[in-house]
Amino acid sequence: GAVVSQHPSRVICKSGTSVKIECRSLDFQATTMFWYRQFPKQSLMLMATSNEGSKATYEQGVEKDKFLINHASLTLSTLTVTSAHPEDSSFYICSASSPFNEQFFGPGTRLTVL
Amino acid sequence: RKEVEQDPGPFNVPEGATVAFNCTYSNSASQSFFWYRQDCRKEPKLLMSVYSSGNEDGRFTAQLNRASQYISLLIRDSKLSDSATYLCVVNKILTGGGNKLTFGTGTQLKVEL
């Protein structure tokens, strides 16, 4: 299957700092990428849909000013968690949509905010 | 009501057992259906798609009942390596293009010696 990478795989930061997570599709161009968040023992929850060259579409309840998404190229989308707080600690997973609408997931980024 | 509902388990079964997972979905406009597997602290990985006619992949059989909005997964001859969380996933094609996956909370399976 296609490969999607995420960086970093794990980050620990202090409360109030901003954290940027990168998602790359390595062997196909993805006009659409998705950002999910998963809290322990819960399902993946879609946060936003990232569209190349346009603004992201956020799910209800997700603050767009707190979770900044940039999809500047067909192979890269970034999620920046601004002014992170302990309640933002979670597993963040991106996926990239192939030209055939199949979603391939990145390995995830585990964020811990102290 | 959640869009996709699953029994969270855990299901503890002996090696070699047959185990079945069920899932219901609420949105009748859902168009395609999948089972994903997620290992602890890892990303979900596609296990198989689910079709109304039923489909089989080795020891795994998936079934969809659109009328009842019900999806199932059967695992025969369970292996220790089958221990994971199994996610029921429903896909909807969005107006204007693109698609959206909705995940169930997952059913945890533990296969024991």
gemmi code that builds the backbone of each chain (N, CA, C; Angstrom):
import gemmi

chains = {
    "A": [
        ("GLY", (0.817, -1.207, 0.000), (0.000, 0.000, 0.000), (0.843, 1.246, 0.000)),
        ("ALA", (0.182, 2.362, -0.189), (0.880, 3.635, -0.234), (1.456, 3.978, 1.134)),
        ("VAL", (2.442, 4.864, 1.126), (3.121, 5.223, 2.360), (2.833, 6.667, 2.713)),
        ("VAL", (2.446, 6.849, 3.969), (2.238, 8.186, 4.518), (3.106, 8.293, 5.764)),
        ("SER", (3.894, 9.352, 5.824), (4.752, 9.528, 6.992), (4.274, 10.693, 7.837)),
        ("GLN", (4.599, 10.657, 9.108), (4.300, 11.749, 10.032), (5.547, 12.043, 10.834)),
        ("HIS", (5.702, 13.329, 11.129), (6.849, 13.726, 11.928), (6.476, 14.895, 12.822)),
        ("PRO", (6.804, 14.888, 14.092), (7.544, 13.822, 14.784), (6.609, 12.675, 15.181)),
        ("SER", (7.159, 11.573, 15.602), (6.334, 10.458, 16.057), (5.883, 10.684, 17.498)),
        ("ARG", (6.682, 11.442, 18.216), (6.339, 11.714, 19.600), (6.889, 13.080, 19.982)),
        ("VAL", (6.081, 13.831, 20.723), (6.560, 15.139, 21.181), (6.021, 15.408, 22.574)),
        ("ILE", (6.901, 15.934, 23.398), (6.540, 16.362, 24.750), (6.858, 17.841, 24.840)),
        ("CYS", (5.887, 18.631, 25.259), (6.137, 20.064, 25.296), (5.508, 20.673, 26.542)),
        ("LYS", (5.896, 21.903, 26.808), (5.347, 22.624, 27.957), (4.039, 23.285, 27.565)),
        ("SER", (3.202, 23.461, 28.530), (1.927, 24.128, 28.315), (2.168, 25.537, 27.783)),
        ("GLY", (1.415, 25.919, 26.765), (1.536, 27.255, 26.190), (2.368, 27.314, 24.932)),
        ("THR", (3.111, 26.268, 24.653), (3.932, 26.261, 23.429), (3.109, 25.751, 22.253)),
        ("SER", (3.628, 25.977, 21.061), (2.968, 25.491, 19.842), (3.747, 24.321, 19.274)),
        ("VAL", (3.030, 23.388, 18.708), (3.651, 22.175, 18.171), (3.175, 21.971, 16.741)),
        ("LYS", (4.135, 21.726, 15.838), (3.781, 21.483, 14.437), (4.003, 20.018, 14.103)),
        ("ILE", (3.010, 19.431, 13.466), (3.097, 18.031, 13.035), (2.998, 18.005, 11.522)),
        ("GLU", (3.907, 17.257, 10.890), (3.897, 17.160, 9.429), (3.357, 15.809, 8.973)),
        ("CYS", (2.632, 15.838, 7.883), (2.102, 14.613, 7.275), (2.481, 14.641, 5.798)),
        ("ARG", (3.164, 13.596, 5.349), (3.594, 13.533, 3.953), (3.126, 12.256, 3.279)),
        ("SER", (2.612, 12.410, 2.061), (2.337, 11.216, 1.252), (3.572, 11.010, 0.382)),
        ("LEU", (4.167, 9.840, 0.478), (5.490, 9.637, -0.106), (5.465, 9.138, -1.544)),
        ("ASP", (4.393, 8.492, -1.945), (4.432, 7.939, -3.298), (3.180, 8.233, -4.112)),
        ("PHE", (2.388, 9.211, -3.649), (1.291, 9.659, -4.497), (0.929, 11.087, -4.099)),
        ("GLN", (0.259, 11.749, -4.992), (-0.162, 13.115, -4.703), (-1.555, 13.096, -4.086)),
        ("ALA", (-1.679, 13.770, -2.989), (-2.934, 13.758, -2.237), (-3.542, 15.153, -2.215)),
        ("THR", (-4.630, 15.331, -2.955), (-5.302, 16.627, -2.905), (-6.031, 16.803, -1.592)),
        ("THR", (-6.355, 15.690, -0.942), (-7.062, 15.760, 0.329), (-6.332, 14.948, 1.383)),
        ("MET", (-6.129, 15.551, 2.530), (-5.579, 14.851, 3.680), (-6.521, 15.094, 4.855)),
        ("PHE", (-6.504, 14.190, 5.795), (-7.399, 14.271, 6.943), (-6.574, 14.237, 8.232)),
        ("TRP", (-7.040, 14.971, 9.221), (-6.409, 14.941, 10.545), (-7.404, 14.394, 11.555)),
        ("TYR", (-6.944, 13.388, 12.292), (-7.749, 12.742, 13.315), (-7.070, 12.889, 14.665)),
        ("ARG", (-7.877, 12.727, 15.701), (-7.337, 12.720, 17.062), (-7.958, 11.525, 17.771)),
        ("GLN", (-7.157, 10.845, 18.576), (-7.664, 9.693, 19.306), (-7.223, 9.772, 20.752)),
        ("PHE", (-8.197, 9.886, 21.659), (-7.914, 9.834, 23.093), (-7.936, 8.374, 23.529)),
        ("PRO", (-7.279, 8.056, 24.661), (-7.208, 6.657, 25.116), (-8.587, 6.011, 25.199)),
        ("LYS", (-8.655, 4.788, 24.669), (-9.877, 3.969, 24.688), (-11.049, 4.626, 23.958)),
        ("GLN", (-10.764, 5.547, 23.070), (-11.827, 6.153, 22.275), (-11.540, 5.955, 20.792)),
        ("SER", (-12.530, 6.252, 19.974), (-12.348, 6.074, 18.536), (-11.604, 7.257, 17.935)),
        ("LEU", (-11.137, 7.062, 16.717), (-10.553, 8.183, 15.989), (-11.661, 9.188, 15.696)),
        ("MET", (-11.361, 10.434, 15.965), (-12.331, 11.482, 15.671), (-11.742, 12.402, 14.611)),
        ("LEU", (-12.472, 12.599, 13.533), (-12.010, 13.491, 12.493), (-12.012, 14.922, 13.011)),
        ("MET", (-10.872, 15.590, 12.854), (-10.774, 16.989, 13.273), (-11.048, 17.917, 12.094)),
        ("ALA", (-10.407, 17.603, 10.972), (-10.521, 18.503, 9.835), (-10.094, 17.797, 8.561)),
        ("THR", (-10.602, 18.317, 7.473), (-10.213, 17.858, 6.143), (-9.358, 18.942, 5.526)),
        ("SER", (-8.169, 18.543, 5.093), (-7.201, 19.492, 4.560), (-7.174, 19.383, 3.042)),
        ("ASN", (-7.468, 20.471, 2.374), (-7.515, 20.480, 0.916), (-6.356, 21.307, 0.361)),
        ("GLU", (-5.629, 20.735, -0.571), (-4.476, 21.417, -1.143), (-4.881, 22.730, -1.786)),
        ("GLY", (-4.237, 23.779, -1.396), (-4.462, 25.080, -1.998), (-5.687, 25.834, -1.501)),
        ("SER", (-6.390, 25.280, -0.525), (-7.550, 25.998, 0.004), (-7.637, 25.795, 1.511)),
        ("LYS", (-8.598, 26.456, 2.111), (-8.730, 26.373, 3.559), (-9.236, 24.994, 3.983)),
        ("ALA", (-8.808, 24.602, 5.160), (-9.278, 23.329, 5.686), (-10.738, 23.424, 6.125)),
        ("THR", (-11.397, 22.289, 6.116), (-12.772, 22.204, 6.610), (-12.742, 21.536, 7.971)),
        ("TYR", (-13.204, 22.234, 8.998), (-13.122, 21.729, 10.358), (-14.437, 21.077, 10.787)),
        ("GLU", (-14.325, 20.041, 11.577), (-15.513, 19.388, 12.136), (-16.059, 20.253, 13.273)),
        ("GLN", (-17.319, 20.027, 13.550), (-17.973, 20.781, 14.609), (-17.250, 20.564, 15.929)),
        ("GLY", (-17.012, 21.658, 16.630), (-16.367, 21.565, 17.938), (-14.858, 21.663, 17.895)),
        ("VAL", (-14.264, 21.705, 16.723), (-12.807, 21.824, 16.604), (-12.469, 23.278, 16.301)),
        ("GLU", (-11.642, 23.875, 17.151), (-11.312, 25.292, 16.993), (-10.282, 25.494, 15.898)),
        ("LYS", (-10.672, 26.199, 14.854), (-9.758, 26.383, 13.730), (-8.588, 27.293, 14.081)),
        ("ASP", (-8.772, 28.179, 15.042), (-7.669, 29.074, 15.411), (-6.673, 28.374, 16.337)),
        ("LYS", (-7.084, 27.270, 16.902), (-6.181, 26.537, 17.784), (-5.434, 25.448, 17.001)),
        ("PHE", (-6.121, 24.859, 16.069), (-5.524, 23.790, 15.263), (-5.386, 24.307, 13.827)),
        ("LEU", (-4.195, 24.845, 13.547), (-3.959, 25.462, 12.250), (-3.495, 24.412, 11.249)),
        ("ILE", (-4.157, 24.381, 10.113), (-3.816, 23.399, 9.094), (-3.382, 24.109, 7.826)),
        ("ASN", (-2.260, 23.629, 7.293), (-1.744, 24.160, 6.038), (-1.474, 22.993, 5.103)),
        ("HIS", (-1.969, 23.114, 3.874), (-1.774, 22.047, 2.883), (-1.227, 22.706, 1.629)),
        ("ALA", (0.041, 23.087, 1.715), (0.634, 23.935, 0.685), (1.037, 23.166, -0.567)),
        ("SER", (1.209, 21.865, -0.460), (1.598, 21.089, -1.635), (0.803, 19.794, -1.660)),
        ("LEU", (0.906, 19.085, -2.757), (0.132, 17.852, -2.924), (0.670, 16.690, -2.094)),
        ("THR", (1.806, 16.897, -1.427), (2.369, 15.806, -0.641), (2.585, 16.175, 0.818)),
        ("LEU", (2.200, 17.368, 1.219), (2.476, 17.785, 2.589), (1.318, 18.566, 3.188)),
        ("SER", (0.906, 18.145, 4.366), (-0.050, 18.917, 5.166), (0.538, 19.033, 6.566)),
        ("THR", (0.361, 20.188, 7.176), (0.849, 20.368, 8.542), (-0.298, 20.764, 9.460)),
        ("LEU", (-0.206, 20.276, 10.690), (-1.150, 20.633, 11.748), (-0.349, 21.289, 12.855)),
        ("THR", (-0.707, 22.519, 13.205), (-0.039, 23.196, 14.301), (-1.014, 23.343, 15.452)),
        ("VAL", (-0.650, 22.785, 16.583), (-1.446, 22.943, 17.805), (-0.895, 24.175, 18.513)),
        ("THR", (-1.665, 25.237, 18.522), (-1.165, 26.496, 19.101), (-1.511, 26.565, 20.584)),
        ("SER", (-0.594, 27.135, 21.353), (-0.789, 27.301, 22.794), (-1.352, 26.014, 23.404)),
        ("ALA", (-0.579, 24.964, 23.260), (-1.047, 23.644, 23.693), (-1.240, 23.591, 25.203)),
        ("HIS", (-2.262, 22.842, 25.611), (-2.549, 22.642, 27.024), (-2.633, 21.145, 27.296)),
        ("PRO", (-2.540, 20.735, 28.553), (-2.558, 19.291, 28.854), (-3.744, 18.545, 28.245)),
        ("GLU", (-4.896, 19.200, 28.125), (-6.060, 18.517, 27.545), (-5.915, 18.254, 26.047)),
        ("ASP", (-4.879, 18.867, 25.426), (-4.601, 18.599, 24.012), (-3.749, 17.358, 23.838)),
        ("SER", (-3.256, 16.806, 24.926), (-2.451, 15.581, 24.853), (-3.301, 14.482, 24.227)),
        ("SER", (-2.795, 13.895, 23.170), (-3.574, 12.905, 22.440), (-2.696, 12.268, 21.376)),
        ("PHE", (-3.287, 11.350, 20.633), (-2.633, 10.695, 19.499), (-3.221, 11.339, 18.247)),
        ("TYR", (-2.386, 12.014, 17.490), (-2.845, 12.703, 16.285), (-2.414, 11.888, 15.064)),
        ("ILE", (-3.375, 11.563, 14.221), (-3.098, 10.718, 13.052), (-3.594, 11.429, 11.800)),
        ("CYS", (-2.763, 11.410, 10.775), (-3.205, 11.978, 9.504), (-3.474, 10.835, 8.527)),
        ("SER", (-4.241, 11.132, 7.520), (-4.392, 10.186, 6.417), (-4.407, 10.977, 5.119)),
        ("ALA", (-3.995, 10.306, 4.073), (-3.980, 10.935, 2.760), (-4.891, 10.139, 1.842)),
        ("SER", (-5.655, 10.862, 1.067), (-6.623, 10.225, 0.179), (-5.994, 10.046, -1.193)),
        ("SER", (-5.964, 8.799, -1.661), (-5.366, 8.513, -2.965), (-6.322, 8.972, -4.073)),
        ("PRO", (-5.834, 9.003, -5.307), (-6.725, 9.365, -6.421), (-7.950, 8.445, -6.535)),
        ("PHE", (-7.898, 7.267, -5.894), (-9.031, 6.344, -5.938), (-9.860, 6.420, -4.660)),
        ("ASN", (-9.654, 7.495, -3.888), (-10.426, 7.745, -2.662), (-10.154, 6.758, -1.538)),
        ("GLU", (-9.074, 6.003, -1.629), (-8.708, 5.143, -0.514), (-7.847, 5.952, 0.443)),
        ("GLN", (-8.075, 5.799, 1.743), (-7.302, 6.567, 2.718), (-6.168, 5.723, 3.283)),
        ("PHE", (-4.991, 6.326, 3.299), (-3.815, 5.676, 3.882), (-3.382, 6.491, 5.088)),
        ("PHE", (-3.168, 5.812, 6.199), (-2.891, 6.491, 7.453), (-1.394, 6.620, 7.715)),
        ("GLY", (-1.026, 7.734, 8.316), (0.324, 7.895, 8.835), (0.446, 7.142, 10.146)),
        ("PRO", (1.670, 7.009, 10.668), (1.918, 6.249, 11.892), (1.490, 6.972, 13.159)),
        ("GLY", (1.087, 8.207, 13.045), (0.597, 8.936, 14.208), (1.667, 9.697, 14.958)),
        ("THR", (1.242, 10.706, 15.676), (2.114, 11.518, 16.535), (1.503, 11.554, 17.919)),
        ("ARG", (2.282, 11.142, 18.889), (1.775, 11.157, 20.272), (2.234, 12.441, 20.938)),
        ("LEU", (1.288, 13.294, 21.271), (1.584, 14.588, 21.885), (1.285, 14.534, 23.372)),
        ("THR", (2.262, 14.920, 24.153), (2.083, 15.044, 25.602), (2.407, 16.471, 25.995)),
        ("VAL", (1.437, 17.149, 26.579), (1.638, 18.531, 27.020), (1.720, 18.537, 28.537)),
        ("LEU", (2.832, 19.033, 29.048), (3.052, 18.997, 30.496), (2.439, 20.208, 31.197)),
    ],
    "B": [
        ("ARG", (-27.182, 9.317, 19.678), (-26.727, 7.996, 19.252), (-25.488, 8.146, 18.383)),
        ("LYS", (-24.469, 7.295, 18.632), (-23.252, 7.374, 17.838), (-23.531, 6.906, 16.412)),
        ("GLU", (-22.776, 7.481, 15.457), (-22.970, 7.075, 14.069), (-22.578, 5.635, 13.819)),
        ("VAL", (-21.556, 5.182, 14.491), (-21.092, 3.802, 14.357), (-20.929, 3.219, 15.754)),
        ("GLU", (-21.625, 2.138, 16.028), (-21.597, 1.551, 17.367), (-21.024, 0.140, 17.342)),
        ("GLN", (-20.154, -0.112, 18.306), (-19.564, -1.428, 18.457), (-19.529, -1.791, 19.927)),
        ("ASP", (-19.545, -3.079, 20.195), (-19.321, -3.573, 21.549), (-17.826, -3.423, 21.833)),
        ("PRO", (-17.445, -2.695, 22.868), (-16.011, -2.457, 23.097), (-15.217, -3.678, 23.538)),
        ("GLY", (-15.931, -4.715, 24.018), (-15.223, -5.896, 24.516), (-14.624, -5.609, 25.882)),
        ("PRO", (-13.507, -6.231, 26.285), (-12.700, -7.112, 25.434), (-13.298, -8.501, 25.274)),
        ("PHE", (-12.970, -9.089, 24.145), (-13.301, -10.470, 23.891), (-12.020, -11.268, 24.165)),
        ("ASN", (-12.056, -12.115, 25.177), (-10.909, -12.980, 25.491), (-11.233, -14.380, 24.995)),
        ("VAL", (-10.487, -14.850, 24.019), (-10.786, -16.162, 23.446), (-9.526, -17.008, 23.402)),
        ("PRO", (-9.681, -18.333, 23.438), (-8.501, -19.196, 23.317), (-8.063, -19.282, 21.863)),
        ("GLU", (-6.808, -19.562, 21.680), (-6.277, -19.765, 20.335), (-7.100, -20.841, 19.625)),
        ("GLY", (-7.410, -20.593, 18.356), (-8.188, -21.560, 17.593), (-9.691, -21.324, 17.622)),
        ("ALA", (-10.136, -20.432, 18.476), (-11.576, -20.171, 18.586), (-12.056, -19.347, 17.396)),
        ("THR", (-13.379, -19.368, 17.224), (-14.032, -18.499, 16.247), (-14.706, -17.368, 17.011)),
        ("VAL", (-14.526, -16.156, 16.541), (-15.095, -15.005, 17.246), (-15.767, -14.085, 16.226)),
        ("ALA", (-16.885, -13.492, 16.648), (-17.643, -12.607, 15.754), (-17.816, -11.237, 16.387)),
        ("PHE", (-17.630, -10.219, 15.580), (-17.846, -8.844, 16.027), (-18.997, -8.239, 15.233)),
        ("ASN", (-19.768, -7.404, 15.912), (-20.884, -6.759, 15.253), (-20.748, -5.256, 15.310)),
        ("CYS", (-21.417, -4.612, 14.389), (-21.359, -3.154, 14.304), (-22.658, -2.672, 13.686)),
        ("THR", (-23.186, -1.565, 14.192), (-24.350, -0.952, 13.552), (-24.015, 0.491, 13.217)),
        ("TYR", (-24.636, 0.993, 12.158), (-24.415, 2.380, 11.768), (-25.755, 3.066, 11.589)),
        ("SER", (-25.766, 4.368, 11.800), (-27.048, 5.075, 11.821), (-27.356, 5.835, 10.539)),
        ("ASN", (-26.331, 6.148, 9.759), (-26.549, 6.974, 8.573), (-26.804, 6.100, 7.347)),
        ("SER", (-28.042, 6.093, 6.898), (-28.406, 5.230, 5.773), (-27.758, 5.680, 4.465)),
        ("ALA", (-27.199, 6.897, 4.454), (-26.533, 7.396, 3.247), (-25.094, 6.878, 3.140)),
        ("SER", (-24.650, 6.145, 4.127), (-23.297, 5.582, 4.091), (-23.166, 4.675, 2.883)),
        ("GLN", (-21.984, 4.731, 2.262), (-21.859, 4.055, 0.980), (-20.862, 2.924, 0.929)),
        ("SER", (-19.873, 2.959, 1.768), (-18.935, 1.843, 1.769), (-18.472, 1.596, 3.199)),
        ("PHE", (-18.002, 0.389, 3.407), (-17.819, -0.088, 4.776), (-16.537, -0.897, 4.862)),
        ("PHE", (-15.887, -0.773, 6.014), (-14.582, -1.420, 6.160), (-14.403, -1.933, 7.584)),
        ("TRP", (-13.528, -2.879, 7.717), (-12.970, -3.238, 9.009), (-11.486, -2.864, 8.995)),
        ("TYR", (-11.076, -2.131, 10.024), (-9.677, -1.798, 10.228), (-9.204, -2.506, 11.494)),
        ("ARG", (-7.923, -2.741, 11.517), (-7.307, -3.295, 12.713), (-6.360, -2.240, 13.285)),
        ("GLN", (-6.391, -2.073, 14.611), (-5.470, -1.125, 15.248), (-4.761, -1.815, 16.396)),
        ("ASP", (-3.444, -1.868, 16.301), (-2.637, -2.384, 17.397), (-2.364, -1.253, 18.377)),
        ("CYS", (-2.008, -1.632, 19.584), (-1.835, -0.657, 20.653), (-0.841, 0.433, 20.262)),
        ("ARG", (-1.258, 1.671, 20.365), (-0.410, 2.824, 20.119), (0.101, 2.910, 18.666)),
        ("LYS", (-0.670, 2.317, 17.757), (-0.307, 2.373, 16.340), (-1.475, 2.945, 15.541)),
        ("GLU", (-1.207, 3.258, 14.272), (-2.277, 3.747, 13.412), (-3.160, 2.590, 12.948)),
        ("PRO", (-4.399, 2.863, 12.562), (-5.269, 1.804, 12.048), (-4.804, 1.339, 10.674)),
        ("LYS", (-5.001, 0.048, 10.419), (-4.634, -0.505, 9.113), (-5.842, -1.241, 8.536)),
        ("LEU", (-6.065, -1.052, 7.248), (-7.210, -1.657, 6.597), (-7.105, -3.176, 6.642)),
        ("LEU", (-8.144, -3.817, 7.158), (-8.205, -5.274, 7.199), (-8.943, -5.778, 5.959)),
        ("MET", (-10.136, -5.256, 5.758), (-10.897, -5.636, 4.569), (-12.082, -4.722, 4.363)),
        ("SER", (-12.503, -4.639, 3.112), (-13.747, -3.940, 2.792), (-14.902, -4.895, 3.053)),
        ("VAL", (-16.089, -4.357, 3.151), (-17.270, -5.172, 3.440), (-18.304, -4.947, 2.352)),
        ("TYR", (-18.806, -6.053, 1.791), (-19.778, -5.966, 0.702), (-21.061, -6.690, 1.091)),
        ("SER", (-22.157, -6.279, 0.467), (-23.457, -6.876, 0.784), (-23.477, -8.371, 0.489)),
        ("SER", (-22.707, -8.781, -0.496), (-22.701, -10.198, -0.862), (-21.861, -11.020, 0.111)),
        ("GLY", (-21.187, -10.332, 1.013), (-20.291, -11.035, 1.936), (-18.969, -11.297, 1.254)),
        ("ASN", (-17.911, -11.149, 1.984), (-16.603, -11.433, 1.391), (-15.680, -12.050, 2.419)),
        ("GLU", (-14.782, -12.843, 1.893), (-13.905, -13.645, 2.737), (-12.459, -13.396, 2.333)),
        ("ASP", (-11.596, -13.327, 3.338), (-10.166, -13.194, 3.081), (-9.465, -14.110, 4.079)),
        ("GLY", (-9.170, -15.311, 3.634), (-8.535, -16.268, 4.527), (-9.452, -16.629, 5.682)),
        ("ARG", (-8.991, -16.364, 6.890), (-9.776, -16.704, 8.089), (-10.816, -15.647, 8.433)),
        ("PHE", (-10.880, -14.582, 7.669), (-11.752, -13.454, 7.976), (-12.918, -13.392, 6.989)),
        ("THR", (-14.118, -13.250, 7.549), (-15.315, -13.104, 6.721), (-16.084, -11.875, 7.177)),
        ("ALA", (-16.426, -11.019, 6.230), (-17.174, -9.808, 6.565), (-18.526, -9.847, 5.871)),
        ("GLN", (-19.508, -9.259, 6.527), (-20.865, -9.260, 5.981), (-21.517, -7.909, 6.235)),
        ("LEU", (-22.324, -7.486, 5.281), (-23.053, -6.230, 5.405), (-24.530, -6.486, 5.174)),
        ("ASN", (-25.363, -5.941, 6.042), (-26.804, -5.976, 5.848), (-27.294, -4.538, 5.802)),
        ("ARG", (-27.512, -4.044, 4.597), (-27.895, -2.624, 4.451), (-29.264, -2.343, 5.061)),
        ("ALA", (-30.185, -3.295, 4.927), (-31.539, -3.078, 5.444), (-31.511, -2.869, 6.959)),
        ("SER", (-30.677, -3.640, 7.635), (-30.571, -3.544, 9.092), (-29.469, -2.589, 9.529)),
        ("GLN", (-28.673, -2.106, 8.582), (-27.546, -1.208, 8.874), (-26.607, -1.880, 9.870)),
        ("TYR", (-26.213, -3.062, 9.499), (-25.461, -3.936, 10.388), (-24.275, -4.549, 9.634)),
        ("ILE", (-23.133, -4.561, 10.299), (-21.915, -5.088, 9.692), (-21.316, -6.100, 10.654)),
        ("SER", (-20.760, -7.165, 10.109), (-20.148, -8.160, 10.996), (-18.774, -8.571, 10.482)),
        ("LEU", (-17.985, -9.087, 11.411), (-16.671, -9.649, 11.081), (-16.527, -10.958, 11.839)),
        ("LEU", (-16.191, -12.005, 11.131), (-15.989, -13.320, 11.737), (-14.528, -13.706, 11.554)),
        ("ILE", (-13.916, -14.105, 12.647), (-12.527, -14.575, 12.584), (-12.520, -16.041, 13.001)),
        ("ARG", (-12.053, -16.880, 12.111), (-11.966, -18.315, 12.415), (-10.542, -18.666, 12.813)),
        ("ASP", (-10.417, -19.742, 13.594), (-9.103, -20.253, 13.966), (-8.194, -19.123, 14.467)),
        ("SER", (-8.630, -18.435, 15.485), (-7.917, -17.262, 16.008), (-6.458, -17.581, 16.337)),
        ("LYS", (-5.608, -16.622, 16.006), (-4.181, -16.709, 16.315), (-3.841, -15.675, 17.368)),
        ("LEU", (-2.745, -15.906, 18.065), (-2.299, -14.917, 19.055), (-2.094, -13.558, 18.397)),
        ("SER", (-1.613, -13.588, 17.159), (-1.328, -12.344, 16.440), (-2.591, -11.586, 16.017)),
        ("ASP", (-3.748, -12.200, 16.196), (-4.994, -11.492, 15.892), (-5.377, -10.524, 17.011)),
        ("SER", (-4.706, -10.611, 18.142), (-5.013, -9.723, 19.272), (-4.789, -8.273, 18.846)),
        ("ALA", (-5.841, -7.491, 18.929), (-5.814, -6.092, 18.475), (-7.189, -5.507, 18.735)),
        ("THR", (-7.358, -4.263, 18.350), (-8.684, -3.639, 18.371), (-9.192, -3.566, 16.947)),
        ("TYR", (-10.416, -3.999, 16.737), (-10.999, -4.041, 15.401), (-12.021, -2.900, 15.279)),
        ("LEU", (-11.771, -2.052, 14.307), (-12.574, -0.850, 14.121), (-13.530, -1.022, 12.947)),
        ("CYS", (-14.775, -0.755, 13.203), (-15.794, -0.738, 12.154), (-15.802, 0.674, 11.571)),
        ("VAL", (-15.707, 0.785, 10.266), (-15.567, 2.101, 9.643), (-16.568, 2.252, 8.510)),
        ("VAL", (-17.202, 3.402, 8.486), (-18.243, 3.680, 7.500), (-17.812, 4.885, 6.679)),
        ("ASN", (-17.977, 4.798, 5.397), (-17.546, 5.870, 4.500), (-18.744, 6.521, 3.822)),
        ("LYS", (-18.711, 7.826, 3.757), (-19.776, 8.553, 3.070), (-19.140, 9.461, 2.034)),
        ("ILE", (-19.658, 9.425, 0.826), (-19.188, 10.348, -0.209), (-19.868, 11.689, 0.031)),
        ("LEU", (-19.059, 12.752, 0.048), (-19.596, 14.070, 0.370), (-20.079, 14.785, -0.883)),
        ("THR", (-21.061, 15.618, -0.701), (-21.536, 16.469, -1.795), (-20.384, 17.362, -2.232)),
        ("GLY", (-20.102, 17.424, -3.482), (-18.983, 18.226, -3.946), (-17.697, 17.437, -4.052)),
        ("GLY", (-17.768, 16.154, -3.737), (-16.583, 15.311, -3.885), (-15.919, 15.013, -2.565)),
        ("GLY", (-15.002, 14.109, -2.566), (-14.305, 13.723, -1.354), (-15.134, 12.730, -0.561)),
        ("ASN", (-14.533, 12.198, 0.475), (-15.236, 11.226, 1.289), (-14.871, 11.430, 2.752)),
        ("LYS", (-15.699, 10.867, 3.621), (-15.468, 11.015, 5.047), (-15.627, 9.654, 5.718)),
        ("LEU", (-14.606, 9.245, 6.464), (-14.665, 8.008, 7.227), (-15.130, 8.301, 8.645)),
        ("THR", (-16.044, 7.481, 9.136), (-16.469, 7.572, 10.539), (-16.116, 6.244, 11.204)),
        ("PHE", (-15.402, 6.343, 12.325), (-14.898, 5.160, 13.012), (-15.757, 4.803, 14.219)),
        ("GLY", (-15.940, 3.510, 14.428), (-16.476, 3.049, 15.698), (-15.390, 3.105, 16.756)),
        ("THR", (-15.782, 2.892, 18.007), (-14.801, 2.941, 19.096), (-13.898, 1.715, 19.110)),
        ("GLY", (-14.288, 0.683, 18.370), (-13.442, -0.498, 18.288), (-13.846, -1.579, 19.265)),
        ("THR", (-13.579, -2.806, 18.879), (-13.789, -3.967, 19.738), (-12.434, -4.607, 19.987)),
        ("GLN", (-12.102, -4.752, 21.262), (-10.791, -5.299, 21.604), (-10.844, -6.819, 21.644)),
        ("LEU", (-9.903, -7.446, 20.980), (-9.785, -8.905, 20.970), (-8.470, -9.312, 21.611)),
        ("LYS", (-8.560, -10.257, 22.536), (-7.358, -10.841, 23.131), (-7.430, -12.346, 22.915)),
        ("VAL", (-6.473, -12.854, 22.179), (-6.395, -14.290, 21.938), (-5.334, -14.861, 22.874)),
        ("GLU", (-5.736, -15.872, 23.618), (-4.847, -16.422, 24.657), (-4.486, -17.864, 24.365)),
        ("LEU", (-3.368, -18.292, 24.914), (-2.923, -19.680, 24.746), (-3.858, -20.625, 25.496)),
    ],
}
model = gemmi.Model(1)
for chain_id, residues in chains.items():
    chain = gemmi.Chain(chain_id)
    for i, (resn, *xyz) in enumerate(residues, 1):
        res = gemmi.Residue()
        res.name, res.seqid = resn, gemmi.SeqId(i, " ")
        for name, pos in zip(("N", "CA", "C"), xyz):
            atom = gemmi.Atom()
            atom.name, atom.element = name, gemmi.Element(name[0])
            atom.pos, atom.b_iso = gemmi.Position(*pos), 0.0
            res.add_atom(atom)
        chain.add_residue(res)
    model.add_chain(chain)
structure = gemmi.Structure()
structure.add_model(model)
structure.setup_entities()
